[in-house]
């Protein structure tokens, strides 16, 4: 016997994964994680027994429910499912998958659509942050067709504007968890910053890189990655995140001077280089680039207007509203906004072995069902 779970496979930004209603998954977190591992086919390098794409960017899950927050419409819980380990991490947010939340919520009947454009306020349960998503809904229907393009995705689609409203201190409670804009780990200057995503930012040159390497080239440098991972674990302790050996946060930004934009970034997730760039990571780097003294600001230089981050697949533009607390000179990031796109790829049911979800209502009902009457006919009657 297998259990059917309704889901929608969606591309959100440069990521892809199944979207579920929270009511269709186990309420117990440990059992839910076992279900998600089975859904994605983890742990296995190819995820051949599930619907994962054998890559961190396609091994992501979105869980959606009506919001309990008085100022939000939808709650979004993001889960990063490890490909080759039995690990489900719900500590980070994912801005790319976030792009699919609004369209999914409308088409699931959780939010009514306006004629033209619909604003949906999303509470990210991973961080508690609020995000406004603006979805194109001509005639009260979600439209995926349009003329917007994002690097890392082929073709054009309808724009989805994401506006991060209160993302400072998303996991640590402070924009700069250690109280410093720059410090040293293992002799390397870093900025430990938490805006939409906790990150360790460093100049790529400080670990022997040019900063414009391809993702494949960085993935083929085990010595460099091991050194950065050692630093990342120390950063996690300093940021108050504890032992992060089995967590994907803090993420790492390898930064360098730009060629056409504001700054160049290679985003580690954390043991592989992103083929494009995470949205939350881009917001974090953009915020840091507008705060004097950080590693990012040193490389970006002074500037105004959108922050253009160069990544392996092109660019991502972030509108940053930055300033200072009046009378204090303390830096503050009021909001960060950007454009993403999304597409509904598949809808139906994903099937998992019944033994994975033993408390499923259908199995509980079956266990309480009265036994079938036994055949008591005398032996030999059917000869």
KEVO-979787 format. One line per 3 residues: for each residue x, z, y of N, C-alpha, C. Coordinates in pm, whole numbers, plus 50000, padded with zeros to 5 digits. Layout:
# KEVO-979787
X,Z,Y,X,Z,Y,X,Z,Y ~ ... $
***
This chain:
# KEVO-979787
50084,50000,49880,50000,50000,50000,50087,50000,50124 ~ 50043,49925,50225,50110,49924,50354,50011,49962,50463 ~ 50065,50013,50571,49982,50055,50684,49994,49952,50794 $
49881,49910,50848,49877,49815,50959,49868,49890,51091 ~ 49955,49851,51185,49955,49913,51317,49940,49802,51422 ~ 49835,49806,51504,49819,49704,51609,49937,49708,51706 $
49986,49591,51743,50094,49586,51843,50096,49450,51909 ~ 50162,49444,52021,50185,49318,52093,50335,49306,52114 ~ 50392,49194,52073,50534,49169,52098,50544,49102,52235 $
50623,49163,52324,50635,49110,52459,50781,49099,52500 ~ 50806,48997,52581,50934,48991,52653,50912,49058,52787 ~ 50997,49151,52819,50997,49212,52951,51134,49191,53012 $
51143,49114,53119,51272,49082,53179,51361,49013,53078 ~ 51479,49069,53052,51572,49010,52956,51572,49086,52823 ~ 51468,49165,52800,51455,49239,52674,51326,49197,52603 $
51312,49243,52478,51192,49211,52402,51165,49321,52301 ~ 51039,49347,52274,51006,49447,52173,50857,49465,52161 ~ 50814,49544,52062,50671,49569,52042,50617,49670,52143 $
50494,49645,52189,50422,49736,52276,50307,49797,52195 ~ 50297,49929,52199,50194,50000,52124,50111,50086,52218 ~ 49984,50105,52182,49908,50213,52242,49951,50342,52174 $
49971,50447,52253,50014,50574,52196,49916,50624,52090 ~ 49788,50592,52108,49686,50637,52013,49698,50570,51877 ~ 49776,50463,51867,49795,50392,51740,49920,50438,51665 $
49991,50537,51720,50113,50587,51658,50099,50736,51627 ~ 50184,50789,51541,50178,50934,51513,50201,51015,51639 ~ 50134,51128,51649,50152,51216,51764,50276,51302,51748 $
50314,51331,51623,50435,51407,51598,50557,51319,51625 ~ 50649,51367,51708,50762,51284,51751,50852,51243,51635 ~ 50879,51334,51542,50967,51300,51430,50903,51195,51341 $
50775,51209,51315,50707,51109,51233,50696,50976,51307 ~ 50670,50983,51437,50667,50859,51518,50800,50786,51511 ~ 50910,50858,51519,51041,50794,51513,51065,50728,51378 $
51021,50792,51270,51036,50730,51138,50956,50601,51130 ~ 50839,50601,51192,50755,50480,51194,50824,50370,51274 ~ 50882,50404,51389,50947,50303,51471,51070,50244,51401 $
51144,50326,51328,51258,50274,51252,51210,50174,51148 ~ 51099,50204,51080,51046,50111,50981,50993,49984,51046 ~ 50928,49999,51161,50876,49882,51233,50989,49786,51267 $
51101,49839,51317,51210,49755,51363,51304,49711,51251 ~ 51298,49778,51135,51387,49742,51025,51522,49810,51033 ~ 51528,49927,51098,51654,50001,51110,51659,50113,51006 $
51779,50152,50963,51910,50098,51004,51954,49982,50915 ~ 51981,49869,50977,52032,49751,50908,52086,49657,51014 ~ 52203,49602,50992,52269,49519,51093,52183,49400,51136 $
52099,49349,51046,52013,49234,51078,51869,49274,51102 ~ 51835,49400,51078,51696,49447,51086,51603,49352,51011 ~ 51650,49306,50895,51581,49201,50822,51447,49247,50765 $
51426,49377,50750,51301,49426,50693,51203,49474,50799 ~ 51226,49430,50925,51136,49467,51033,51133,49360,51139 ~ 51086,49395,51258,51070,49293,51364,51174,49306,51474 $
51277,49391,51452,51385,49399,51549,51468,49271,51549 ~ 51539,49247,51656,51617,49125,51670,51765,49140,51646 ~ 51807,49250,51580,51948,49272,51546,52038,49280,51668 $
51980,49326,51779,52056,49341,51904,51990,49452,51985 ~ 52068,49534,52056,52006,49641,52135,51900,49591,52234 ~ 51915,49467,52282,51820,49415,52381,51687,49377,52319 $
51684,49359,52186,51560,49323,52118,51521,49429,52015 ~ 51573,49548,52032,51538,49661,51945,51484,49774,52033 ~ 51384,49740,52112,51324,49832,52208,51174,49841,52185 $
51117,49955,52220,50975,49980,52197,50913,50039,52323 ~ 50792,49993,52355,50715,50049,52466,50588,50113,52411 ~ 50561,50236,52452,50443,50310,52409,50361,50343,52533 $
50236,50298,52534,50154,50300,52655,50030,50386,52634 ~ 49992,50460,52739,49869,50540,52733,49816,50561,52875 ~ 49688,50596,52888,49637,50633,53021,49717,50751,53074 $
49742,50753,53204,49830,50855,53260,49761,50989,53278 ~ 49839,51096,53257,49794,51231,53288,49836,51272,53428 ~ 49917,51188,53492,49965,51218,53627,49853,51184,53727 $
49824,51273,53823,49714,51246,53916,49735,51124,54004 ~ 49860,51082,54023,49887,50968,54111,49927,50842,54035 ~ 49912,50841,53904,49954,50725,53824,49837,50672,53742 $
49848,50545,53704,49746,50481,53621,49783,50483,53473 ~ 49913,50463,53447,49960,50443,53310,50083,50529,53284 ~ 50092,50581,53162,50214,50646,53117,50288,50551,53024 $
50420,50544,53042,50505,50455,52963,50619,50536,52904 ~ 50624,50538,52772,50736,50600,52702,50820,50489,52640 ~ 50948,50487,52674,51040,50386,52621,51121,50446,52508 $
51142,50366,52403,51225,50409,52291,51328,50302,52260 ~ 51455,50341,52260,51563,50252,52218,51590,50282,52070 ~ 51566,50183,51985,51586,50201,51842,51721,50144,51804 $
51808,50229,51752,51941,50181,51711,51927,50078,51600 ~ 52014,49980,51602,52008,49873,51502,52063,49920,51369 ~ 52182,49976,51367,52250,50006,51242,52260,50156,51213 $
52181,50236,51286,52177,50381,51262,52032,50427,51264 ~ 51998,50532,51191,51860,50583,51193,51836,50669,51315 ~ 51838,50608,51432,51833,50682,51558,51733,50618,51653 $
51645,50699,51707,51551,50656,51811,51577,50743,51933 ~ 51615,50680,52044,51652,50754,52166,51545,50733,52273 ~ 51479,50841,52313,51380,50833,52419,51430,50899,52548 $
51561,50914,52560,51614,50976,52682,51621,50879,52801 ~ 51643,50747,52781,51654,50660,52898,51522,50592,52932 ~ 51520,50527,53046,51414,50434,53084,51466,50293,53062 $
51378,50194,53064,51422,50054,53056,51340,49973,53156 ~ 51405,49928,53261,51336,49853,53365,51292,49716,53321 ~ 51364,49655,53224,51321,49524,53177,51191,49535,53097 $
51186,49628,53000,51062,49648,52925,50949,49694,53019 ~ 50985,49765,53124,50888,49810,53223,50808,49693,53280 ~ 50871,49576,53289,50803,49460,53345,50680,49420,53264 $
50679,49450,53134,50566,49414,53051,50455,49517,53050 ~ 50478,49635,53106,50381,49744,53098,50252,49709,53172 ~ 50264,49658,53294,50145,49624,53372,50057,49521,53304 $
50113,49405,53267,50031,49305,53196,49968,49359,53068 ~ 50045,49435,52990,49992,49491,52867,49875,49584,52895 ~ 49891,49672,52995,49788,49770,53027,49659,49702,53071 $
49671,49597,53150,49551,49524,53196,49481,49460,53077 ~ 49558,49390,52992,49497,49319,52881,49449,49412,52771 ~ 49497,49537,52770,49447,49636,52676,49323,49708,52729 $
49283,49675,52851,49164,49736,52909,49187,49873,52969 ~ 49313,49910,52992,49342,50042,53047,49336,50044,53199 ~ 49352,49928,53261,49352,49917,53407,49269,49795,53446 $
49173,49809,53538,49097,49691,53582,49183,49600,53669 ~ 49163,49470,53653,49241,49373,53729,49168,49335,53857 ~ 49244,49328,53966,49189,49278,54091,49200,49125,54092 $
49137,49063,54187,49145,48918,54200,49264,48884,54289 ~ 49367,48826,54229,49486,48788,54306,49608,48862,54259 ~ 49618,48990,54293,49732,49072,54252,49684,49214,54225 $
49735,49273,54119,49696,49409,54081,49817,49501,54088 ~ 49800,49611,54160,49905,49713,54164,49875,49819,54059 ~ 49976,49848,53976,49963,49949,53873,50073,50052,53896 $
50034,50177,53908,50135,50282,53924,50164,50341,53786 ~ 50291,50333,53748,50335,50371,53614,50419,50498,53623 ~ 50387,50594,53537,50475,50710,53522,50562,50686,53398 $
50692,50688,53420,50783,50678,53307,50801,50817,53248 ~ 50755,50835,53124,50760,50967,53063,50902,51009,53028 ~ 50993,50913,53013,51132,50947,52982,51198,51022,53096 $
51164,50984,53219,51231,51040,53336,51138,51112,53433 ~ 51007,51087,53423,50912,51143,53518,50898,51062,53645 ~ 50974,50953,53657,50971,50872,53779,50843,50789,53787 $
50803,50757,53910,50688,50670,53934,50737,50533,53978 ~ 50672,50429,53926,50708,50292,53961,50579,50215,53988 ~ 50577,50139,54096,50465,50048,54122,50499,49911,54067 $
50409,49856,53986,50424,49720,53934,50314,49634,53995 ~ 50352,49520,54049,50257,49428,54109,50247,49304,54019 ~ 50129,49287,53956,50108,49183,53855,50016,49076,53912 $
50049,48951,53887,49966,48840,53933,49841,48828,53846 ~ 49722,48841,53910,49595,48838,53836,49492,48751,53906 ~ 49517,48621,53919,49418,48533,53982,49289,48530,53900 $
49177,48546,53968,49050,48547,53898,49030,48668,53809 ~ 49111,48773,53829,49098,48893,53748,49158,48882,53610 ~ 49246,48783,53589,49312,48764,53460,49464,48763,53480 $
49536,48823,53386,49683,48823,53395,49733,48679,53384 ~ 49821,48641,53475,49885,48510,53470,50033,48527,53438 ~ 50078,48455,53338,50220,48457,53304,50292,48334,53358 $
50217,48240,53411,50277,48116,53462,50307,48128,53610 ~ 50422,48076,53650,50460,48082,53790,50590,48010,53815 ~ 50649,48036,53928,50770,47963,53969,50891,48055,53984 $
50879,48180,53940,50991,48274,53950,51084,48260,53830 ~ 51213,48270,53854,51312,48264,53747,51404,48385,53758 ~ 51444,48437,53643,51544,48545,53642,51658,48501,53550 $
51778,48529,53591,51895,48492,53511,51894,48569,53379 ~ 51922,48496,53271,51918,48554,53138,51795,48515,53061 ~ 51699,48448,53129,51576,48401,53065,51554,48257,53106 $
51525,48171,53009,51503,48030,53039,51366,48008,53104 ~ 51357,47908,53190,51229,47868,53246,51182,47952,53362 ~ 51052,47934,53393,50990,47999,53508,50866,48075,53465 $
50827,48174,53544,50712,48257,53509,50658,48324,53634 ~ 50546,48392,53618,50486,48464,53730,50573,48584,53767 ~ 50591,48611,53895,50673,48725,53936,50601,48857,53912 $
50677,48956,53870,50628,49094,53862,50722,49178,53945 ~ 50670,49232,54053,50753,49311,54143,50749,49457,54099 ~ 50866,49516,54080,50878,49656,54042,50939,49733,54158 $
50874,49842,54195,50922,49924,54306,50941,50067,54256 ~ 51068,50108,54240,51100,50243,54196,51087,50337,54315 ~ 51000,50438,54302,50963,50519,54417,51042,50648,54432 $
51071,50713,54321,51135,50846,54330,51236,50861,54218 ~ 51328,50767,54212,51415,50758,54095,51544,50837,54105 ~ 51571,50902,54218,51694,50982,54230,51686,51103,54138 $
51795,51127,54062,51797,51240,53970,51703,51221,53854 ~ 51694,51099,53802,51595,51065,53699,51604,51154,53575 ~ 51724,51190,53534,51742,51276,53416,51815,51406,53447 $
51890,51409,53555,51974,51525,53584,51921,51610,53699 ~ 51827,51554,53777,51772,51628,53889,51844,51610,54020 ~ 51952,51530,54020,52027,51509,54144,52086,51368,54145 $
52095,51311,54264,52155,51178,54277,52300,51181,54231 ~ 52373,51285,54271,52511,51306,54226,52514,51440,54151 ~ 52500,51438,54020,52485,51563,53943,52600,51660,53960 $
52721,51611,53984,52836,51703,54000,52858,51741,54145 ~ 52780,51683,54236,52797,51711,54378,52908,51631,54443 ~ 52969,51538,54370,53079,51458,54424,53044,51309,54413 $
53087,51231,54511,53064,51087,54505,53173,51016,54427 ~ 53286,51085,54410,53395,51027,54331,53477,51141,54270 ~ 53524,51123,54148,53604,51223,54077,53685,51151,53971 $
53766,51224,53897,53853,51161,53798,53819,51213,53658 ~ 53818,51120,53562,53806,51151,53420,53922,51080,53350 ~ 54004,51156,53282,54121,51102,53213,54208,51017,53307 $
54220,51062,53431,54305,50992,53528,54242,50869,53590 ~ 54114,50842,53561,54045,50724,53615,53939,50771,53714 ~ 53937,50713,53834,53834,50748,53931,53699,50692,53889 $
53597,50778,53893,53463,50738,53854,53363,50795,53953 ~ 53246,50734,53955,53131,50790,54025,53024,50821,53921 ~ 52980,50946,53917,52874,50987,53827,52746,50997,53911 $
52655,50905,53887,52537,50891,53973,52413,50875,53886 ~ 52301,50926,53936,52175,50921,53862,52065,50870,53953 ~ 52045,50739,53950,51931,50679,54021,51865,50580,53925 $
51748,50613,53876,51675,50534,53776,51741,50538,53639 ~ 51872,50552,53637,51949,50562,53512,52077,50641,53540 ~ 52106,50747,53463,52236,50814,53480,52349,50720,53439 $
52451,50709,53523,52558,50616,53495,52695,50672,53532 ~ 52795,50622,53462,52935,50642,53500,52985,50507,53551 ~ 53023,50501,53677,53070,50378,53738,53221,50385,53754 $
53290,50278,53719,53434,50272,53736,53478,50131,53769 ~ 53590,50123,53837,53651,49994,53868,53706,49936,53738 ~ 53666,49814,53705,53711,49751,53580,53863,49746,53572 $
53928,49730,53686,54074,49721,53687,54139,49851,53639 ~ 54070,49963,53652,54128,50091,53612,54142,50105,53461 ~ 54074,50019,53385,54090,50018,53239,54147,49884,53191 $
54213,49813,53284,54285,49692,53248,54203,49566,53239 ~ 54083,49564,53298,53999,49445,53295,53990,49379,53432 ~ 53960,49250,53430,53940,49180,53557,53800,49208,53611 $
53705,49232,53522,53568,49260,53563,53476,49142,53553 ~ 53533,49022,53532,53448,48903,53517,53450,48848,53374 ~ 53496,48930,53278,53499,48887,53139,53357,48861,53087 $
53347,48777,52985,53219,48758,52919,53184,48882,52838 ~ 53056,48895,52805,53014,49008,52722,53084,49004,52587 ~ 53099,48885,52531,53163,48870,52400,53310,48913,52406 $
53376,48881,52516,53516,48918,52530,53532,49070,52536 ~ 53443,49137,52608,53451,49284,52617,53419,49347,52482 ~ 53319,49292,52411,53284,49346,52279,53399,49334,52180 $
53490,49241,52207,53605,49219,52117,53727,49302,52157 ~ 53705,49405,52240,53813,49494,52283,53786,49636,52236 ~ 53802,49665,52107,53768,49799,52056,53848,49910,52120 $
53974,49885,52154,54054,49988,52216,54001,50028,52352 ~ 53962,49929,52433,53907,49957,52566,53773,50029,52553 ~ 53689,49981,52462,53557,50043,52444,53570,50188,52396 $
53666,50213,52308,53686,50350,52259,53731,50442,52372 ~ 53819,50392,52457,53865,50474,52571,53749,50504,52665 ~ 53667,50403,52693,53554,50423,52784,53454,50519,52722 $
53433,50508,52590,53338,50597,52523,53384,50743,52532 ~ 53514,50767,52519,53566,50903,52535,53536,50956,52675 ~ 53555,50870,52775,53526,50909,52913,53376,50932,52932 $
53294,50846,52872,53148,50857,52887,53098,50991,52833 ~ 53154,51035,52721,53111,51163,52663,53148,51279,52755 ~ 53263,51270,52819,53300,51373,52916,53206,51368,53037 $
53171,51247,53079,53077,51231,53191,52943,51295,53158 ~ 52897,51276,53033,52770,51336,52993,52771,51487,53006 ~ 52881,51549,52968,52893,51695,52981,52892,51736,53128 $
52966,51665,53210,52972,51699,53353,52835,51681,53421 ~ 52758,51584,53374,52629,51555,53435,52518,51645,53383 ~ 52553,51735,53292,52453,51827,53239,52367,51769,53129 $
52413,51659,53068,52337,51593,52962,52376,51641,52823 ~ 52477,51727,52816,52520,51781,52688,52603,51681,52609 ~ 52601,51696,52477,52673,51605,52388,52597,51474,52380 $
52656,51366,52430,52586,51237,52436,52637,51139,52329 ~ 52705,51192,52227,52758,51104,52122,52649,51021,52057 ~ 52528,51079,52042,52417,51008,51980,52310,50971,52081 $
52349,50960,52208,52257,50918,52313,52311,50794,52382 ~ 52221,50716,52440,52264,50595,52510,52285,50620,52658 ~ 52262,50742,52704,52292,50777,52843,52398,50886,52846 $
52484,50885,52950,52484,50791,53062,52534,50653,53021 ~ 52483,50550,53088,52534,50416,53069,52661,50399,53152 ~ 52728,50286,53131,52856,50262,53198,52849,50130,53275 $
52895,50135,53399,52908,50014,53480,53054,49986,53509 ~ 53104,49872,53456,53240,49826,53486,53229,49734,53606 ~ 53278,49778,53720,53255,49708,53846,53380,49638,53897 $
53356,49531,53973,53465,49459,54037,53412,49388,54161 ~ 53504,49334,54240,53464,49265,54363,53383,49140,54330 ~ 53292,49102,54418,53206,48986,54391,53274,48853,54420 $
53211,48748,54367,53253,48613,54403,53153,48548,54497 ~ 53024,48583,54482,52923,48525,54571,52819,48629,54617 ~ 52812,48741,54549,52710,48840,54580,52765,48962,54650 $
52715,49078,54609,52758,49205,54668,52861,49275,54580 ~ 52840,49269,54449,52929,49338,54355,52911,49275,54217 ~ 53015,49283,54135,53009,49231,53998,53003,49348,53902 $
52919,49335,53799,52901,49444,53704,52900,49393,53561 ~ 52964,49470,53474,52950,49453,53329,52892,49584,53278 ~ 52772,49576,53223,52691,49694,53190,52701,49722,53041 $
52752,49842,53006,52766,49880,52866,52646,49962,52821 ~ 52600,49939,52695,52470,49993,52653,52466,50092,52536 ~ 52562,50179,52511,52691,50191,52579,52808,50133,52501 $
52787,50095,52373,52899,50049,52291,52908,49897,52285 ~ 52821,49829,52353,52824,49683,52366,52800,49647,52511 ~ 52846,49528,52548,52823,49480,52684,52692,49402,52688 $
52608,49436,52783,52480,49367,52804,52507,49220,52833 ~ 52427,49132,52772,52444,48989,52797,52401,48949,52937 ~ 52316,49032,52999,52276,49011,53138,52295,49143,53212 $
52184,49213,53243,52197,49344,53308,52066,49419,53297 ~ 52074,49549,53275,51956,49634,53275,51905,49652,53418 ~ 51772,49656,53432,51711,49674,53564,51743,49811,53621 $
51723,49916,53539,51749,50051,53590,51897,50068,53625 ~ 51985,50009,53544,52127,50015,53575,52160,49940,53703 ~ 52092,49828,53725,52113,49752,53849,52068,49833,53970 $
51955,49902,53957,51906,49985,54067,52006,50097,54097 ~ 52063,50154,53992,52160,50262,54010,52286,50212,54081 ~ 52338,50098,54036,52459,50042,54098,52431,50002,54243 $
52313,49942,54266,52278,49902,54402,52270,50023,54494 ~ 52209,50131,54445,52200,50253,54525,52340,50306,54557 ~ 52426,50312,54456,52562,50364,54476,52641,50276,54572 $
52613,50147,54572,52690,50057,54658,52656,50077,54806 ~ 52545,50144,54834,52505,50169,54973,52539,50311,55018 ~ 52614,50385,54934,52652,50521,54970,52804,50526,54986 $
52854,50551,55107,52998,50550,55132,53074,50644,55040 ~ 53192,50596,54997,53281,50679,54918,53272,50659,54768 ~ 53166,50596,54719,53153,50575,54574,53242,50459,54530 $
53267,50453,54399,53342,50340,54344,53272,50209,54378 ~ 53139,50208,54368,53063,50087,54397,53076,50045,54542 ~ 53067,50140,54634,53076,50108,54776,53213,50055,54813 $
53319,50108,54750,53453,50057,54778,53466,49910,54743 ~ 53403,49869,54633,53415,49730,54588,53318,49638,54660 ~ 53201,49693,54698,53100,49610,54763,53128,49592,54911 $
53185,49692,54974,53207,49686,55118,53077,49712,55193 ~ 53088,49719,55324,52970,49745,55407,52879,49623,55405 ~ 52750,49649,55415,52656,49539,55417,52514,49588,55431 $
52423,49496,55461,52281,49525,55472,52203,49423,55391 ~ 52075,49448,55377,51991,49356,55302,51999,49381,55152 ~ 51943,49290,55072,51942,49308,54927,52083,49317,54868 $
52098,49395,54765,52223,49403,54691,52217,49301,54578 ~ 52311,49209,54577,52316,49104,54475,52423,49143,54373 ~ 52379,49171,54251,52471,49213,54145,52497,49094,54054 $
52624,49057,54042,52663,48949,53952,52681,49005,53811 ~ 52626,48937,53710,52638,48982,53571,52668,48861,53482 ~ 52690,48880,53352,52734,48769,53267,52640,48649,53264 $
52511,48669,53293,52416,48557,53288,52375,48507,53425 ~ 52432,48565,53531,52395,48520,53665,52392,48633,53766 ~ 52271,48662,53819,52259,48760,53925,52127,48834,53913 $
52122,48952,53976,51999,49027,53991,52000,49086,54130 ~ 51889,49069,54203,51879,49110,54343,51795,49237,54353 ~ 51847,49336,54425,51778,49463,54442,51761,49492,54591 $
51636,49517,54633,51609,49561,54770,51620,49713,54774 ~ 51717,49765,54848,51741,49908,54855,51701,49962,54993 ~ 51620,50067,54992,51586,50138,55116,51666,50267,55115 $
51780,50264,55185,51872,50378,55184,51881,50438,55324 ~ 51920,50564,55328,51938,50630,55457,52002,50765,55438 ~ 51981,50853,55534,52035,50988,55527,51925,51088,55563 $
51936,51207,55506,51843,51313,55542,51868,51350,55687 ~ 51762,51347,55767,51776,51372,55911,51839,51508,55937 ~ 51945,51506,56018,52012,51629,56058,52113,51681,55957 $
52123,51618,55839,52214,51667,55736,52326,51568,55704 ~ 52296,51439,55716,52393,51338,55677,52398,51317,55526 ~ 52307,51382,55452,52303,51367,55307,52241,51232,55271 $
52306,51152,55183,52250,51022,55149,52119,51035,55073 ~ 52027,50944,55099,51899,50942,55029,51862,50797,55001 ~ 51811,50771,54882,51760,50639,54845,51610,50651,54834 $
51538,50588,54927,51393,50603,54931,51322,50516,54828 ~ 51375,50397,54801,51313,50311,54700,51409,50198,54665 ~ 51382,50138,54550,51455,50019,54506,51353,49923,54444 $
51359,49798,54482,51260,49701,54434,51327,49574,54388 ~ 51264,49508,54291,51317,49382,54241,51207,49304,54171 ~ 51237,49179,54141,51143,49091,54072,51187,49071,53928 $
51094,49085,53836,51113,49052,53694,51000,48960,53650 ~ 51008,48911,53528,50899,48835,53468,50874,48890,53328 ~ 50762,48853,53270,50727,48899,53135,50644,48791,53066 $
50634,48803,52934,50548,48710,52859,50496,48778,52734 ~ 50371,48756,52705,50308,48802,52581,50345,48701,52473 ~ 50417,48747,52372,50474,48656,52273,50390,48649,52145 $
50343,48766,52099,50271,48773,51972,50181,48894,51974 ~ 50065,48882,51909,49975,48996,51898,49918,49002,51758 ~ 49899,49120,51707,49847,49135,51571,49877,49274,51517 $
49919,49280,51392,49953,49407,51328,50093,49399,51270 ~ 50167,49508,51283,50293,49520,51213,50268,49611,51094 ~ 50327,49578,50979,50303,49653,50856,50426,49734,50818 $
50403,49857,50777,50511,49944,50731,50471,50006,50598 ~ 50569,50047,50516,50535,50114,50391,50455,50242,50415 ~ 50356,50266,50331,50268,50381,50348,50344,50513,50344 $
50453,50517,50267,50526,50643,50253,50592,50688,50382 ~ 50607,50596,50478,50671,50632,50605,50578,50718,50691 ~ 50449,50692,50683,50352,50762,50768,50249,50830,50677 $
50287,50938,50618,50202,51005,50519,50079,51070,50579 ~ 50083,51099,50709,49967,51163,50772,49870,51061,50831 ~ 49890,50933,50803,49801,50830,50856,49657,50859,50811 $
49559,50844,50900,49420,50878,50864,49370,50813,50735 ~ 49411,50689,50710,49362,50622,50589,49416,50689,50463 ~ 49539,50738,50469,49596,50805,50353,49536,50944,50335 $
49510,51013,50447,49448,51145,50439,49309,51133,50381 ~ 49233,51031,50426,49098,51011,50374,49101,50979,50225 ~ 49200,50900,50185,49211,50863,50045,49241,50985,49958 $
49325,51075,50011,49362,51193,49932,49245,51288,49914 ~ 49145,51281,50006,49029,51370,49996,48910,51303,49927 ~ 48929,51177,49889,48818,51105,49826,48796,51159,49685 $
48670,51169,49644,48638,51217,49509,48691,51119,49406 ~ 48744,51168,49295,48797,51077,49192,48689,50991,49130 ~ 48727,50869,49089,48633,50778,49024,48593,50836,48889 $
48465,50818,48848,48422,50866,48715,48505,50802,48606 ~ 48543,50882,48506,48623,50830,48396,48531,50770,48290 ~ 48581,50668,48222,48507,50604,48114,48507,50695,47992 $
48388,50737,47952,48378,50832,47840,48317,50769,47715 ~ 48318,50634,47714,48261,50567,47596,48346,50597,47474 ~ 48283,50611,47359,48357,50638,47236,48458,50529,47204 $
48570,50568,47149,48672,50472,47110,48614,50372,47013 ~ 48650,50246,47028,48607,50142,46937,48476,50075,46976 ~ 48408,50126,47085,48279,50069,47124,48293,49924,47171 $
48412,49891,47230,48429,49757,47285,48499,49664,47188 ~ 48514,49704,47063,48585,49617,46967,48503,49492,46936 $
***
